[in-house]
Amino acid sequence: MKEPPLRMCAACRHMKPKSELLRVCKTSQDAPVFDITGKEQGRGAYVCRLPACITKAKKARAFERALSSPVSATLYDLLMEEVTHAQH
């Protein structure tokens, strides 16, 4: 049986299956966006589905470093909203 692809969380640096993480993607023309499907083309960075990891990524500017592009506060709000809706 084939193992699932692993990706590293930008905040806690743990390797987890890609399906357990949220993806932020930077396409060639656009600013980084939340990739809901996980299949958008472009450079991606991942974060755990935990509020603590999202907060840590924001504080450490992890996506800015990983994607070499400024990330809006709205993006972090979208990620946090996705996590809180998933927990209920």
Backbone bond lengths (Angstrom), bond angles and torsions (degrees), N, CA, C in turn:
res aa  C-N    CA-C-N  psi(-1)  N-CA   C-N-CA  omega(-1)  CA-C   N-CA-C  phi
1 M - - - 1.446 - - 1.533 109.12 -
2 K 1.302 115.78 139.90 1.463 122.15 -177.26 1.534 111.05 -78.65
3 E 1.317 116.81 135.62 1.462 120.91 178.29 1.530 109.90 -78.86
4 P 1.337 116.86 146.80 1.470 119.13 178.74 1.530 110.72 -69.85
5 P 1.349 117.63 150.65 1.465 119.70 178.68 1.526 110.86 -66.00
6 L 1.312 116.73 139.16 1.464 122.52 -179.99 1.524 110.04 -103.06
7 R 1.330 115.50 144.95 1.456 121.92 175.60 1.528 107.62 -135.75
8 M 1.345 116.07 157.05 1.459 121.11 -178.85 1.521 110.75 -99.03
9 C 1.314 116.36 134.60 1.464 121.87 174.94 1.530 108.25 -69.18
10 A 1.321 116.91 132.54 1.458 121.55 -179.06 1.531 111.86 -68.45
11 A 1.327 117.59 -21.14 1.459 120.97 -177.14 1.531 112.15 -93.53
12 C 1.333 116.74 -59.63 1.474 119.83 -174.44 1.526 113.61 -92.07
13 R 1.338 117.02 -9.91 1.458 124.38 176.05 1.535 113.77 65.94
14 H 1.342 118.20 20.74 1.456 121.64 175.80 1.522 109.92 -89.06
15 M 1.322 116.07 143.73 1.465 121.58 176.17 1.525 108.41 -84.79
16 K 1.336 115.48 128.89 1.460 121.49 179.36 1.515 109.05 -140.06
17 P 1.338 117.12 160.13 1.461 119.05 174.60 1.532 110.71 -58.97
18 K 1.307 115.93 140.66 1.460 122.46 -177.15 1.527 112.00 -53.55
19 S 1.329 117.28 -35.47 1.465 121.43 -177.40 1.527 113.12 -68.32
20 E 1.326 118.02 -17.38 1.467 121.86 -179.18 1.530 112.72 -92.17
21 L 1.334 117.64 -0.18 1.456 121.65 -175.22 1.519 111.40 -115.79
22 L 1.333 115.77 159.92 1.463 122.64 172.49 1.526 107.59 -98.24
23 R 1.338 116.55 144.63 1.462 120.81 -176.21 1.519 111.29 -115.22
24 V 1.319 115.33 135.39 1.465 122.76 171.16 1.520 105.37 -111.97
25 C 1.337 116.00 129.64 1.452 121.42 -172.55 1.518 111.25 -122.04
26 K 1.324 115.53 139.72 1.465 121.19 174.46 1.525 107.98 -116.02
27 T 1.334 116.08 114.09 1.459 120.10 177.96 1.521 108.67 -86.26
28 S 1.302 117.05 178.02 1.466 120.72 -175.24 1.529 113.48 -64.71
29 Q 1.342 118.48 -34.38 1.466 119.89 -177.39 1.531 113.90 -103.26
30 D 1.292 117.64 -28.81 1.461 121.87 -168.11 1.523 113.84 -94.02
31 A 1.328 113.32 163.98 1.459 120.36 169.61 1.529 107.29 -74.21
32 P 1.314 118.95 162.23 1.460 120.89 179.67 1.535 112.24 -56.91
33 V 1.330 115.50 139.96 1.466 122.35 -179.70 1.526 109.20 -132.53
34 F 1.326 115.85 158.02 1.460 122.46 175.26 1.519 107.69 -75.10
35 D 1.312 116.73 120.27 1.465 122.81 -178.77 1.526 108.51 -94.29
36 I 1.316 116.66 96.35 1.464 121.83 -176.06 1.527 111.05 -64.73
37 T 1.320 117.33 -42.30 1.468 121.13 -176.49 1.521 112.68 -77.99
38 G 1.327 117.51 -25.59 1.456 121.24 -176.86 1.517 112.81 78.94
39 K 1.345 117.17 12.18 1.460 120.71 -175.88 1.526 113.95 -125.76
40 E 1.330 117.37 8.70 1.470 120.23 178.46 1.519 109.76 -63.89
41 Q 1.324 115.93 149.43 1.451 120.12 177.15 1.524 109.27 -78.64
42 G 1.303 116.12 146.64 1.452 120.72 178.39 1.514 111.96 124.14
43 R 1.307 115.09 174.79 1.467 121.83 -179.64 1.519 109.51 -70.73
44 G 1.309 117.12 134.33 1.454 121.12 -177.91 1.509 113.04 -123.98
45 A 1.309 114.94 154.66 1.462 122.88 172.99 1.528 106.56 -135.27
46 Y 1.306 116.93 148.84 1.455 121.56 -172.56 1.519 111.41 -120.97
47 V 1.345 114.47 154.27 1.456 120.96 176.70 1.526 108.15 -144.21
48 C 1.334 116.49 146.90 1.462 121.76 178.76 1.527 110.82 -62.76
49 R 1.295 116.30 158.91 1.468 122.19 178.04 1.540 109.97 -85.83
50 L 1.309 116.41 46.81 1.460 122.69 179.16 1.521 109.42 -124.27
51 P 1.331 117.84 134.63 1.469 119.72 177.86 1.528 112.35 -56.25
52 A 1.328 117.43 -36.22 1.467 120.75 -179.20 1.524 111.22 -63.55
53 C 1.319 117.78 -39.39 1.470 120.97 179.87 1.525 111.09 -69.89
54 I 1.319 117.14 -38.50 1.462 120.07 178.86 1.522 109.97 -65.76
55 T 1.314 117.17 -42.59 1.466 121.65 177.70 1.522 110.75 -63.12
56 K 1.332 116.23 -42.25 1.467 120.35 179.47 1.532 110.83 -65.48
57 A 1.334 117.10 -39.84 1.470 120.76 178.77 1.525 110.59 -63.88
58 K 1.321 116.92 -39.18 1.466 120.92 179.29 1.529 110.30 -66.10
59 K 1.327 115.84 -46.72 1.462 120.93 -177.95 1.529 111.58 -64.44
60 A 1.332 116.85 -39.74 1.466 121.57 -177.96 1.532 112.72 -86.89
61 R 1.340 116.96 -2.63 1.467 122.59 -178.09 1.533 110.81 55.34
62 A 1.325 115.02 42.82 1.462 121.58 -175.33 1.525 112.69 -64.09
63 F 1.326 117.57 -41.10 1.467 119.69 -179.38 1.528 111.43 -70.86
64 E 1.318 116.83 -34.97 1.458 119.80 177.32 1.534 110.60 -60.22
65 R 1.323 115.92 -42.69 1.461 120.21 179.86 1.523 111.69 -71.65
66 A 1.318 117.13 -42.76 1.463 120.84 -177.02 1.530 112.20 -67.55
67 L 1.336 116.60 -35.32 1.461 120.67 -175.24 1.525 113.31 -104.65
68 S 1.310 117.35 -3.11 1.477 122.61 -178.59 1.521 111.83 51.07
69 S 1.312 115.36 47.01 1.461 121.01 -177.50 1.529 109.11 -158.04
70 P 1.336 117.65 145.55 1.465 118.63 177.08 1.525 111.54 -66.44
71 V 1.326 115.93 143.29 1.458 122.45 -179.29 1.521 108.25 -118.83
72 S 1.322 117.10 132.13 1.465 121.34 -178.06 1.533 111.27 -76.68
73 A 1.315 115.66 155.88 1.464 121.26 176.33 1.519 110.46 -65.00
74 T 1.327 117.15 -27.28 1.461 121.95 178.67 1.523 110.77 -61.02
75 L 1.311 117.17 -36.39 1.465 121.12 179.50 1.523 110.42 -62.82
76 Y 1.321 116.72 -44.43 1.461 119.90 178.12 1.528 110.97 -64.42
77 D 1.336 116.95 -35.90 1.466 120.80 176.66 1.531 110.92 -63.50
78 L 1.334 116.86 -40.78 1.471 121.02 177.65 1.527 111.13 -63.23
79 L 1.320 117.00 -42.24 1.461 120.98 178.58 1.531 110.68 -63.69
80 M 1.331 116.56 -43.86 1.458 120.99 -179.99 1.541 110.71 -64.39
81 E 1.325 116.04 -39.61 1.463 121.06 178.47 1.530 110.43 -63.76
82 E 1.317 117.33 -41.55 1.467 122.27 178.40 1.527 110.53 -61.00
83 V 1.312 116.54 -41.54 1.469 120.99 -178.97 1.520 110.91 -69.21
84 T 1.327 117.40 -44.23 1.472 119.48 -178.09 1.526 111.52 -68.71
85 H 1.330 118.70 -33.53 1.467 120.52 176.95 1.517 110.85 -69.91
86 A 1.309 117.74 -34.42 1.457 122.00 -179.71 1.535 112.04 -69.69
87 Q 1.323 116.58 -28.83 1.464 120.13 -178.44 1.534 112.30 -77.83
88 H 1.320 117.82 -21.24 1.475 120.35 -178.14 1.480 112.56 -92.01
